[in-house]
Amino acid sequence: MPENVTEAFVLCGGESERLGFAKEMLRVDGMPLAAAMVQKLQRLFSASAVITNHPAYLEHWLTVPVWPDAFPGLGPLAGIHAGLKQTQGGRAFFIACDMPLVSDEIIRRIAAAAERSPAPAVVARIERGPEPLCGVYSTSLLPALEERLQSPGNLSALRFLADIETEYVQVGRREAPCFRDVDAPSDLALLREVFRDVEPLPVRRQAVEQVGGASLKEDILAEERAFGLHVNGIRLVSVLCLPVALREWTTGYLSFLGLVRRHADITRFEPDYEAGRMVVELDTDEGSLQKAVRLQISSTCGAAVYGPALPHMVPQADAGSWRVRKEHVLAVMRKLRRMAPVFARTGATHQAAFSDGENVLHFFEDVGRHNAIDKVMGRCLMAGTDTSRGVLLATGRLNAQMVVKALRQGTPVVATRSAVTAHAVQLAASHGLTVVGFARGGRLNIYNAPERIVV
């Protein structure tokens, strides 16, 4: 008797050469596409997981297991094999991460058919043919899958279905369009049928003539864009950044200026990607905005340049004070670049993250080191994260403005794998903030308030 289908896997594919990046790296509604697909499956199954060969990028987004292929680079059969190796029951549902249009009702029909059928594979079929990446597979198929993957002369998923006992769940012509997948930039419009915000990885291919070294005809570059931030009708600043997570950047940057203390202070946000403009409305007076404008053009040093008064950290000797382990700081620093999809393709970004001392809660990358931190701190405000018990981590040089970004949200520790400026240390010391530099290679430099770092 077939078992109930209680487990499900999101299959993340290869590098998707026509897109220029792996599909799971698309951001939709503020999260990777793979994370959005997990949320979909969690409504339908008691357990879910992700199969990907980019685990470092996805792990901090997910509370479900992330598994790599045992046979990387061999296509969807390798992904199904990897999932079945982790399946606790006798069978599991699989869906490609670029199939968000597939309805819950179709998935339920396939699962119900599998619970009635003795066939080891039960998959959807539309008029043009079977859809092998939307179906239920049995662990009894593992020997057959391993045999194919060890002799990769025929890795076609369709041929595999034809060679085994397969039951098909027919999907009508009206529902068939939901199986359209994302293979090229022109297909991104499909995602906008499901998600409010769709942000492709900001990279593009560029012809290149390499002199010396191995022959290279094409390179992949990070795409930066100029955006103007307009607040209550006043053009506040222009910034060059990766054109993703603009809402997070805006929130974090306004927090740095002291204009936003909580996300609800922003009453309107409208990004215009074509015009390169972000229009924001705040519940604030014009005097505060004019001070912020003057702050942008000021070259004065000292606390006055940072606008409203900065908070002082709670003394470490007080009860309930927060600490972080040295090994945790170093472990996160080692992971930051592996978590960054644009850096992986281009080597052109800085990274920043916020950790509660146990897990990375928020992570972003950007061509500008300030932008990456603003996006992280903005996300903290948007998510309601308790920033008084955590560490802000970054890969770029740490200056006084970055110290201000941490102080604005009461973050007690800020650490970088790079250098720290004297002004940053001085400002941090005067406000009780712990600053760590050169956190790499098994060591770190603690410039002040060392008691917060457990060594």
Phi, psi and omega in degrees: 000125179301145180275160174296147179265107183244352182244150181215150181229138169266125180263118176260130188275206183275209186281350177049074188301328180290330175278329183093001180196162179294141186297328182293349180274354171299139175260127176230129181048041173082011180215161175299149180305321180298321179293323177295322178292326175298316178302321178297314182290331180293340175286340191246337185229154182281340179218143179215162180202172181236138173252119182204155172259014174236055187297325184298328181291324188264337191304318185285349177273342194241150172254009179250162180296148175237119185242141174272165173290143170282338179236074185296144176083008183252017170088193188296329178298325178294323178293317178297318178300315182298320179292316181295329177295335181259355184290129180278326177269198184271345182204162182209156177268141179233140175214143177289146184292342181261029177240051183288347180281345179297125187284157175301324183296319178295317179299318178297320179298318180294315179297318180295320178297321180293327179289342177262339191262142174278352182295140181286347177225131177228111187229163177287150173220131175249183187302324183281347178142185182293155174243086187296340181264027171213084184187176181252134180234148181262147176296344177295345180276354185303314179300317180295321179295316181296323178298318179292317185289334178278344175231075193285049174277335182219095183254016180292125178293325179295318179294323178298315179298323181291334184269351179241174176283117183230135172254137183251139174257110185287131177249127185293168184299325182293326182271344187304324181301342181290349178268006173297135180244173185259107181243339185216163179306328180293342181276353183297336178299334179299321183293333181288352173283343184244323188245150180288311182245128178234118183235105176292159176300127186279074176226156175213155179277146180218128175296142183213148173246108183272133178253115184086153180078192181292152181295132180220122181256345185212142176232164177245126185245148172285140180260112174259150180227152175268131177230137174261134179260116180251119183242120181050040177085357180254129176284111188274315185195160169244144183221142170263122185207169168292133184280053175223156178055043181292327179296317179295316180299314181300314180297315180293320181292319178293330174294317178303321180282353182081012181272340183231128176249341176210157186298330181295346177294338177271111184268345179205137176217121180227104176278139175239097185293325181293315182275351183065051185218142172239120182255123186230143171240133180239153172272076182214165182270160184294330179299318178296323179293318180296323176298321179295323177297315179296326178300325182293331185253001181283143174245014181288142174264162178104178187296330185298330183292345186263013173078223184304158182305142181269142179287158175257140179293149175295130180305141184296333182288344182292154178296145177079010181293157188254143178227160177224143180284140176305317183294329178292316178302313181293322181295318179293318179302321179295331185273339193306314183289328177290338179278353191255105183293325179289319176299319181300326181271334190232335186069021192247015185234159166263158179235153176214153182208158171240131179235146176272010182098348177237318184223151171284119181268324182218143182213139173211160173229158178197161177293336177253133182292327176295317181299318181299318179292318178301320180294320179295312182292326175297319178294324177301315179295316182296324183271354183070029182290139176284096184277357178280353180228075182183178181230134173267123182245143182213162180257344185264174177303137185257117177246185186296324179298324178290327173298318178300318181301322177288317181297322182304326182252014173069027179280122190282339183227135172231134186224147177222154175276357183248200185277164178235140180274158180297321180296322178298316180294319181296314181295317180298318181297322182289345180241009174078018182270139175275126179243132180236132176237165178050045179279085182194163176062030177081005181225168171204152178257117178260115188270335178198162182047054184293344184297343178282348181257117179272116182255000000 
